[in-house]
Amino acid sequence: MSLVGSGADHWDDEGWRRTVTESFATVGADGPQAEQVAQETRYLQADVTREEDLRRLLAACGGRAVIYFALPPTVTVRACTALSRIGVPAATRLVLEKPFGTDAAGARELNDVLTGLVPEDHIHRVDHFLGMSTVLNIIGLRFANRIFEPLLNATHVATVDIVFDETLALEDRAGYYDGAGALTDMIQSHLLQVLALLAMDAPPSMDALEFRDRKAQVLRATRPWSEDPAACSRRARYTAGTLGGRSVPAYAEEKGVDPARATETLAEVVVAVDNWRWAGVPFRLRSGKALGVGRQEAVITFRLPPRVPDGLTGHERPNRLRIGFGPDRVALDVNINGPDDPFVLDPVTLEANFGQGQLPPYGEVLRAALNGDATLSVRGDTAEQCWRIVEPILAAWRAGDIPLEEYPAGSDGPSGSLLSQPG
Ligand SMILES: O=P(O)(O)OC[C@H]1O[C@@H](O)[C@H](O)[C@@H](O)[C@@H]1O
């Protein structure tokens, strides 16, 4: 395997090799193969939107290139359009990062360009959440156990919450984030992928076609909870505050932010999965930045038992299955009789904690791309569906129909919530 770097900037080979070696070291890749790749890597300065530059690059890569577009989406589209004019060898694989387009129509256009170049299963739309061991645990937990899957439907489940609250603030990412916001950055992409894993039907195998078909099916059934976006979405942005002992400026004051854009740093959206299994169960998705507490988990809250025998008293909370995305954890809240009065109930949590996966999430999805396995990549139709789901909400937000609330950095977010309480 060889690595060819390319970009508009100038790098001499020595500086480039040093950077690659250092990057490998940060992820602990120091075996002989990594060493060889770092020693032999080359860098070609190129404008990847120009055909002659692309020809040079393709020649340097040989016939089985895996091209990773670490570029802003608009530049990726121009590079792919230029590539489609000159064609690529049949074995080429394309790897792209989100956002895939900026709406359903844009995603469709991008998909048309990409599938004009290579077949769909040679396109790897990277969503690193699909490489998180904890997110992938959902599949084993659901489909390799007798006890959960029969209960995962509207008869037994009251609500599903998918939450990714971060303590990180903007962290100098205005160039990308200010044009995206929490809804596009997290919900349209990562959290809808998690929803698909939680709500999809069991695939007969983990084959890319079967697995991605089941995800696509459930996303096609997903829509905003209400036709009125105000009834099923909230947006907010952080103001100045203190986080982990350091002062955080208001989002609007961060370097590179255009305050007139009204970009949200926290988004909450309720969606319905409109099929027999999930009809009537709200799926509540939330993600926010600069919050006081990082809470990153999916919580399935079950309905209460139909009847608890008279004489059993005390704390009675719904059963909850929690799948933590960091720290990695699966927990089940149950009520038992407890150690004291045998007829007074006690809440207990059955819990399993895991170590990290063998590779970091990006490593997992990249390994799949290099091995030519599309299972963990977002299929083109799915990317379009994810835009279709959030579009009415995005439109209402852009039109200013829903107020942009505020919360101080370091707080729990704006008061009240569309989500159930953590419990
Ligand atoms: O916790 P992780 O793996 O970095 O994932 C969260 C990040 O995911 C990225 O895709 C988002 O752009 C970031 O805004 C977010 O912070």
The ligand as an SDF file (V2000), in Angstrom:
LIG
                    3D

 16 16  0  0  0  0  0  0  0  0999 V2000
  -17.0270   12.6670   19.9290 O   0  0  0  0  0  0  0  0  0  0  0  0
  -16.5930   12.6020   18.5080 P   0  0  0  0  0  0  0  0  0  0  0  0
  -16.2650   11.2270   18.0360 O   0  0  0  0  0  0  0  0  0  0  0  0
  -15.5400   13.6150   18.1570 O   0  0  0  0  0  0  0  0  0  0  0  0
  -17.8980   12.9800   17.6630 O   0  0  0  0  0  0  0  0  0  0  0  0
  -18.5020   14.2280   17.8220 C   0  0  0  0  0  0  0  0  0  0  0  0
  -18.0880   15.1940   16.7070 C   0  0  0  0  0  0  0  0  0  0  0  0
  -18.5790   14.6550   15.4790 O   0  0  0  0  0  0  0  0  0  0  0  0
  -18.2490   15.4520   14.3470 C   0  0  0  0  0  0  0  0  0  0  0  0
  -18.6890   14.8210   13.1720 O   0  0  0  0  0  0  0  0  0  0  0  0
  -18.9030   16.7870   14.4900 C   0  0  0  0  0  0  0  0  0  0  0  0
  -18.5960   17.5900   13.3530 O   0  0  0  0  0  0  0  0  0  0  0  0
  -18.4130   17.4650   15.7480 C   0  0  0  0  0  0  0  0  0  0  0  0
  -19.0500   18.7250   15.9190 O   0  0  0  0  0  0  0  0  0  0  0  0
  -18.6480   16.5800   16.9530 C   0  0  0  0  0  0  0  0  0  0  0  0
  -17.9940   17.1760   18.0540 O   0  0  0  0  0  0  0  0  0  0  0  0
  1  2  2  0
  2  3  1  0
  2  4  1  0
  2  5  1  0
  5  6  1  0
  6  7  1  0
  7  8  1  0
  7 15  1  0
  8  9  1  0
  9 10  1  0
  9 11  1  0
 11 12  1  0
 11 13  1  0
 13 14  1  0
 13 15  1  0
 15 16  1  0
M  END
$$$$
